[in-house]
Amino acid sequence: RSALIPGRAALEEAYSLVKRRGPLVVHADPLTTSPREVDALLAEGTLWLERLRQRLGPLSDDEIHIWAHQGRDAMARHTGAVHVDFALPWRRELHVGSTAVPHRTLGHERAHVVLGERSDTFLQVPSRFIVLHNAAVTEGMAMAVTPELAVDQGLTLREQAAAMRRAGMSPSLTRLFSVARFFGEEPGRAYVAAGAFIEAIVAEAGDDAQ
């Protein structure tokens, strides 16, 4: 692994541009990212934190670390991840592949971290026996609490799910919510179906949802 990925110490050394706002901490490479870009990411992150607090109730004041990679190559070099932003709820950190604002995944990945506060599992994600991760619950919840990011061609999450059902393209919810089955489905349909299902459950639960 060390021959391919520099490691944590190298990441921290390279991403020495560090700025804070409240519990949010952004780490970036000063050679490729300006302080103004970091400030913009902090501002959007703060907005998402307030939205999530309104939707989920009180949140922890513990720090959340955002590693802002300037491009997919840089992200792959330091994390091994390609073509995907991701969160590590148990470490209260997330990694994004750009500093563009508005950011297309910042709210979603932030949601994973704060939703982890509601989990009592080791990795702070819905799972059984530690390693049996239920990705449909994890991703569906993040989709449901960030509905602004899910709008596609003017259609809300549940409207997209309804359109898939009418077209006969909706994945089986039984399969989708089975452990280890989520990533076997077409990603776009899986995320929409899981998010719409959880959004509907939350709407039906009303004030008891939190």
ChimeraX attribute file (.defattr): number of C-alpha atoms within 10 A of each C-alpha:
attribute: neighborCount
match mode: 1-to-1
recipient: residues
	/A:1	7
	/A:2	6
	/A:3	6
	/A:4	11
	/A:5	14
	/A:6	14
	/A:7	14
	/A:8	11
	/A:9	9
	/A:10	11
	/A:11	18
	/A:12	15
	/A:13	10
	/A:14	15
	/A:15	20
	/A:16	14
	/A:17	17
	/A:18	17
	/A:19	14
	/A:20	15
	/A:21	13
	/A:22	11
	/A:23	13
	/A:24	19
	/A:25	18
	/A:26	24
	/A:27	22
	/A:28	25
	/A:29	21
	/A:30	14
	/A:31	11
	/A:32	10
	/A:33	18
	/A:34	13
	/A:35	14
	/A:36	9
	/A:37	16
	/A:38	23
	/A:39	16
	/A:40	16
	/A:41	22
	/A:42	21
	/A:43	15
	/A:44	16
	/A:45	23
	/A:46	17
	/A:47	13
	/A:48	18
	/A:49	19
	/A:50	13
	/A:51	16
	/A:52	20
	/A:53	14
	/A:54	11
	/A:55	13
	/A:56	16
	/A:57	10
	/A:58	9
	/A:59	15
	/A:60	10
	/A:61	9
	/A:62	10
	/A:63	15
	/A:64	22
	/A:65	22
	/A:66	24
	/A:67	24
	/A:68	24
	/A:69	25
	/A:70	18
	/A:71	14
	/A:72	17
	/A:73	15
	/A:74	17
	/A:75	22
	/A:76	17
	/A:77	16
	/A:78	17
	/A:79	17
	/A:80	14
	/A:81	16
	/A:82	13
	/A:83	11
	/A:84	12
	/A:85	19
	/A:86	18
	/A:87	21
	/A:88	18
	/A:89	23
	/A:90	15
	/A:91	14
	/A:92	19
	/A:93	21
	/A:94	21
	/A:95	24
	/A:96	23
	/A:97	24
	/A:98	22
	/A:99	23
	/A:100	15
	/A:101	12
	/A:102	12
	/A:103	17
	/A:104	15
	/A:105	18
	/A:106	26
	/A:107	25
	/A:108	24
	/A:109	25
	/A:110	28
	/A:111	26
	/A:112	25
	/A:113	23
	/A:114	21
	/A:115	21
	/A:116	22
	/A:117	16
	/A:118	14
	/A:119	15
	/A:120	11
	/A:121	16
	/A:122	14
	/A:123	16
	/A:124	22
	/A:125	27
	/A:126	23
	/A:127	19
	/A:128	11
	/A:129	8
	/A:130	12
	/A:131	14
	/A:132	13
	/A:133	19
	/A:134	19
	/A:135	23
	/A:136	27
	/A:137	23
	/A:138	20
	/A:139	23
	/A:140	21
	/A:141	23
	/A:142	25
	/A:143	27
	/A:144	26
	/A:145	23
	/A:146	21
	/A:147	17
	/A:148	12
	/A:149	17
	/A:150	22
	/A:151	14
	/A:152	11
	/A:153	7
	/A:154	9
	/A:155	12
	/A:156	17
	/A:157	25
	/A:158	22
	/A:159	15
	/A:160	21
	/A:161	24
	/A:162	17
	/A:163	13
	/A:164	16
	/A:165	13
	/A:166	10
	/A:167	9
	/A:168	9
	/A:169	12
	/A:170	18
	/A:171	19
	/A:172	11
	/A:173	14
	/A:174	8
	/A:175	14
	/A:176	22
	/A:177	17
	/A:178	15
	/A:179	18
	/A:180	15
	/A:181	16
	/A:182	23
	/A:183	13
	/A:184	10
	/A:185	14
	/A:186	11
	/A:187	11
	/A:188	8
	/A:189	16
	/A:190	26
	/A:191	26
	/A:192	25
	/A:193	27
	/A:194	28
	/A:195	28
	/A:196	25
	/A:197	20
	/A:198	21
	/A:199	21
	/A:200	14
	/A:201	13
	/A:202	17
	/A:203	12
	/A:204	11
	/A:205	11
	/A:206	10
	/A:207	8
	/A:208	8
	/A:209	11
	/A:210	10
